[in-house]
Amino acid sequence: MYSLVLWYHLLPLVTASLKGCSDGITCRTVNASGLSFDCRFAVPTTTPATNTTVMLLHGFPEWSVMYVNLMRTLSSHGYSSVACNQRGYSPGAAPAGVTNYNYNTLAEDVWNIADAVIGRTTKFHLVGHDHGAALGWTCATTPTGTARLLSYSSLSIPHLDAFSAGLYGPTADLAQQAASQYFTTFVLDNSATLHNDFWWNTMGKQQFSALSGAFKTPADFQKALFWYNGMSMAGKNAMPPLMSEAQLLLHGFAEAAALRAVFGGTPNAGTPATHPTGNISVPTLYVCGDSDTAILCSKKFALKTKDYVDPGTSYTQLTVKCGHDLLSCATASETNKVIAAIVTRLSTATETTTTSGFAETTSKTPPQVIFSYSSTGPFPCIRIPSSLALPDGTILAFAETRRWIGDQCYPDAPKPAAPIQESNRSICLRRSLDKGVTWEPLRPNISQRYSANPTAVHIAATNRTLLIFDDTLNGGLYMQESKDSGVSWSTATRLVTAAGVPILAVCGPGNAAVATKNGTLFVAGYHANRAWTNSFSFSSVYRSDDHGKSWEDVSPAITPSEAAAGLCQDSPRCFPHLGEPSLTQLTTGEILLNARCPDGRKPYPGPAQPCDCDCHGVSISQTSRGETWGSTAYDANGTTDPDCQGAAITLRNGSVLFSNLDSATARMNPSLRLGELVKNVAAREMKWSKAVSVPGANARTVAGYSSLFQMMDGAIGILWETSVANQTKCRGEGCSIVFSIIR
């Protein structure tokens, strides 16, 4: 790896059109997101260097030059730094059209610039001011942010969810609503030129400093104003109510009233943030100026920023005697306090790990029974959990109810012959609105049809929740959706190809579906004869680019030898040998498939296969679209497993969490492992940590299938099958499904 002192030499040798590129500051063009950004760089001027980089995001209407003094200070403390004129400010990165300034797109710029400058896998510190700080919150609260950032420092802007609460809703702050009336004018069509070029004349023509860039025309300035539209388009921040001139004067807000007199407008109640950013789990600094008239960041709503920092995450808040421009306070001593706080944040932000990765933070709360054979009426068997935490905090818990005994419910009783009893199989649901403390009553048969093997996924791009399942009687996959956090559900429809051909597979189950940020869907299924004999077993991954209307098999193409051996039956694509797969998207964008290896129950009759073991197989896509996949890596020794389904999810810190059973002989000891992505010659694969029993379980605990999710506060939830002590008439793992929480 190159020393970070030298990284800026690796960039294209193109001089950016910037001024003030001297005294330790160099300027170059960075190509990222298909655009050209004018950027400033500084390298350490002291030894030893920290070998870490700080990325700095400017605000509105500001330029990267605002950071040059801070960059020189960072250099003296051993840090490299980069500050770019962002989208709409760099001439080569100023596309036309408001949709190009969606905050999600702006966030991609941050990661793409980091990839180009720092490296795709190298962690870095992030600092932002004003709109740059708002964008910083957007980046830092994502799984990518958790995985890639060493720390985040926000100048002037509170956590966006706290800010939204100050702008809209029952706890809104009237003074902040008045101070933010300009929001309602910036987002208007052609806002730069409205009312005789009002904003262009008052703000756009003004040059930040002699060394900064400048907007040459109102059309150029409009692109900077688009950042306000982009924040609303992404749903990241609330919009304050549009207040009338009279209302503003009544409450003593003369300046805001004067603005309203110019722009007019029909009063409204404002709008909420439709996609809150959620908690942050990287070390955080929030600096506030007590004389800031634009963002009243020392008020109660803003100081609740600390409530959006995950428990155990380092957080510092500093208030200084300053206005909005915290790096240019009226008193130099106050500016120095801000700079000192940033340096301290950088130097004290360290990565913390434990032996197991999470064992020292597990909750001691005993498992809570969510589903029980005794509470499901005529369904004496309850199995196959799936779970999901929604952005609004709702937890959805699904399970499969069966009208027959046997199959891990009553091990000493035979399962009646199909199809009479077996057709009585359906999916039930319970919801929790308080992080799993209490649960709404059980709702049986939410699909109103035969349904089995549930998996659920939330699509942030459309704010929909999908329940995907199978009808084992006809072999088809089905889905239904909810637009109200699971209160109501649409009629189930079949998953079909673009040509209308039904997709035939058994669903996942548990955690077998993924929705990417742009709304692309993936779901995994498998194929096997019900006896799990030496006939065949293979898995498939299907992708939808039209929100579930049509699906395409994106599994790897099989080799001629695999086809000759009949490993995928008649399918030209599959993951041979694997069954009951789970899916998760890594922070790199790749899709990880982690699956049970049921062929291990008996030696495979064909050529010797690495899957002849009680193990799990892992395959990782080489792109975020799943067009190509790496070789399947079989872990025969690293994850002791008695041939049982497992679940895998990607946590916000970038780790992969895997749940299955840590026993080589029986379905016992439900456990958790953290996975680290490693690379060998043949494939990218996972290296798993030592297993840790689920809270409330031990090596003698009967258990079975499981499902994982992460709540907005960072806590991890797991639903798992078991037989609790008081269920003397039911001795298999299908007696109950319980909920455990890991903090």
KAKALIN-V820424 format. One record per helix or strand of 2 or more residues. SS is the DSSP state (helix for helix, strand for strand). FROM is the first residue (numbers start at 1). LEN is the number of residues. Records with the same first field share a line. If there is no record, write none. Layout:
SS = FROM-LEN, FROM-LEN
//
This chain:
helix = 7-4, 64-13, 91-3, 98-4, 103-15, 131-10, 143-6, 160-8, 174-6, 181-6, 194-11, 218-16, 245-6, 254-10, 300-9, 332-17, 359-3, 373-3, 560-5, 598-4
strand = 26-7, 35-8, 53-5, 80-5, 124-6, 149-7, 283-7, 315-6, 368-5, 381-9, 395-8, 425-8, 452-8, 464-8, 476-7, 493-2, 506-2, 513-3, 521-8, 537-8, 552-2, 575-2, 579-7, 591-6, 616-6, 633-3, 647-4, 656-6, 670-10, 684-5, 692-2, 702-9, 716-7, 736-7
//
